[in-house]
């Protein structure tokens, strides 16, 4: 158990002393970029899903006829 606690405390010390953190403005800008990309990707995925659903529905209705 002491190994786990030691590992966690060393990890936090590493984060505080040796990691270069980005500026707050850059964090905000990149967060907006990620959010926009996520929304665009979700819309694209929805669009492809709709096209395939309508295509399959048309195909199966064509088979029934």
Backbone bond lengths (Angstrom), bond angles and torsions (degrees), N, CA, C in turn:
res aa  C-N    CA-C-N  psi(-1)  N-CA   C-N-CA  omega(-1)  CA-C   N-CA-C  phi
1 X - - - 1.456 - - 1.524 110.65 -
2 X 1.323 116.73 -35.11 1.464 118.95 179.81 1.521 111.26 -66.59
3 X 1.345 117.16 -28.61 1.459 119.58 177.39 1.527 110.75 -65.25
4 X 1.321 115.90 -39.56 1.466 120.19 179.92 1.522 110.35 -66.45
5 X 1.320 116.92 -45.59 1.467 121.14 179.30 1.523 109.97 -63.48
6 X 1.313 117.20 -42.05 1.465 121.69 178.53 1.534 110.22 -62.52
7 X 1.326 117.04 -43.28 1.458 121.22 179.02 1.529 110.99 -61.13
8 X 1.319 116.85 -45.22 1.467 120.88 -178.88 1.519 110.77 -65.10
9 X 1.320 117.71 -43.43 1.469 119.57 179.90 1.521 111.14 -66.08
10 X 1.326 117.51 -37.64 1.469 119.80 176.82 1.525 111.24 -68.11
11 X 1.314 117.23 -35.16 1.462 120.40 178.21 1.523 110.78 -65.30
12 X 1.328 117.01 -43.05 1.463 119.90 177.86 1.527 111.04 -64.84
13 X 1.298 117.53 -39.81 1.472 120.95 177.79 1.524 110.27 -63.54
14 X 1.316 116.70 -40.36 1.464 121.05 177.33 1.526 110.46 -62.12
15 X 1.326 116.77 -42.60 1.460 120.39 179.12 1.524 112.00 -64.36
16 X 1.316 116.80 -37.29 1.472 120.01 -178.26 1.524 111.78 -74.47
17 X 1.327 118.55 -38.71 1.454 119.84 -169.47 1.527 114.76 -102.08
18 X 1.310 119.50 -32.17 1.461 120.31 -170.62 1.515 115.43 -111.81
19 X 1.319 118.45 -6.20 1.461 120.95 -178.67 1.516 109.10 -95.66
20 X 1.331 115.50 134.07 1.463 120.51 175.20 1.517 108.22 -92.49
21 X 1.314 116.07 113.04 1.454 121.25 -177.80 1.519 109.47 -89.52
22 X 1.345 118.56 143.85 1.475 120.83 178.93 1.524 111.17 -72.08
23 X 1.319 114.19 161.35 1.462 120.16 176.68 1.529 109.27 -69.16
24 X 1.329 115.52 154.99 1.461 121.01 -176.59 1.524 111.71 -61.17
25 X 1.339 117.62 -37.59 1.466 120.79 179.57 1.528 110.41 -63.85
26 X 1.320 117.37 -39.49 1.458 120.95 178.76 1.530 110.88 -67.61
27 X 1.325 116.87 -38.67 1.464 120.72 177.30 1.527 110.15 -61.31
28 X 1.323 116.99 -44.18 1.457 120.99 179.56 1.533 110.99 -63.95
29 X 1.328 116.12 -44.58 1.463 120.25 -179.14 1.525 110.82 -62.28
30 X 1.316 116.85 -46.51 1.460 120.17 -178.57 1.530 111.75 -69.05
31 X 1.322 117.16 -31.48 1.468 120.32 176.02 1.521 110.30 -64.69
32 X 1.318 117.08 -41.07 1.465 121.03 177.74 1.522 110.27 -64.95
33 X 1.329 117.38 -41.53 1.466 120.97 178.28 1.526 110.26 -60.74
34 X 1.314 116.94 -45.90 1.472 120.82 179.94 1.527 110.59 -64.36
35 X 1.324 117.73 -42.10 1.466 120.76 179.68 1.530 110.75 -63.33
36 X 1.326 117.72 -44.41 1.464 120.80 179.07 1.522 111.08 -63.73
37 X 1.330 117.03 -44.21 1.452 120.36 178.74 1.529 110.54 -61.91
38 X 1.313 116.97 -39.62 1.466 120.59 179.73 1.527 110.75 -63.97
39 X 1.317 116.96 -42.63 1.462 120.52 179.08 1.526 110.41 -65.57
40 X 1.337 116.93 -44.61 1.463 120.27 179.41 1.532 111.17 -63.49
41 X 1.318 117.05 -40.76 1.458 120.86 178.85 1.524 110.95 -65.97
42 X 1.323 117.05 -38.46 1.464 120.63 177.63 1.520 110.62 -65.31
43 X 1.319 117.58 -41.47 1.467 121.18 178.62 1.525 110.37 -65.35
44 X 1.337 117.05 -41.70 1.461 120.56 178.58 1.524 110.83 -64.11
45 X 1.320 117.14 -41.92 1.460 120.96 178.45 1.523 110.70 -63.57
46 X 1.321 116.88 -42.69 1.466 121.16 177.48 1.527 110.06 -61.70
47 X 1.327 116.88 -42.93 1.466 120.81 -179.52 1.518 112.23 -62.40
48 X 1.327 117.06 -45.01 1.463 120.51 178.19 1.523 110.04 -63.94
49 X 1.321 117.00 -40.37 1.467 120.75 178.07 1.520 110.89 -61.07
50 X 1.321 117.12 -43.73 1.469 120.98 179.06 1.523 111.17 -63.40
51 X 1.329 117.17 -42.80 1.468 120.40 179.85 1.523 110.10 -62.36
52 X 1.327 117.22 -45.83 1.461 119.75 179.28 1.522 111.74 -65.69
53 X 1.315 117.93 -39.31 1.465 120.64 179.68 1.523 110.39 -63.26
54 X 1.332 117.03 -45.15 1.467 120.06 179.77 1.529 110.80 -68.18
55 X 1.332 116.71 -36.39 1.464 119.82 178.33 1.525 110.88 -64.81
56 X 1.320 116.47 -45.34 1.462 119.79 179.00 1.524 111.50 -66.08
57 X 1.316 116.80 -40.12 1.464 119.35 177.88 1.534 110.18 -62.64
58 X 1.319 117.02 -43.38 1.469 120.26 177.22 1.507 111.82 -63.74
59 X 1.327 117.02 -40.97 1.456 120.81 179.77 1.521 111.25 -63.12
60 X 1.333 117.58 -45.52 1.460 120.01 -178.93 1.520 112.11 -71.40
61 X 1.317 117.56 -31.88 1.465 118.99 175.64 1.525 110.07 -70.87
62 X 1.327 117.99 -31.75 1.461 122.48 175.35 1.534 110.08 -67.09
63 X 1.351 117.02 -38.25 1.452 120.92 178.24 1.533 111.79 -66.70
64 X 1.330 117.27 -35.51 1.458 121.00 -179.29 1.534 111.54 -69.14
65 X 1.330 115.95 -31.32 1.468 119.36 -174.96 1.507 114.02 -72.01
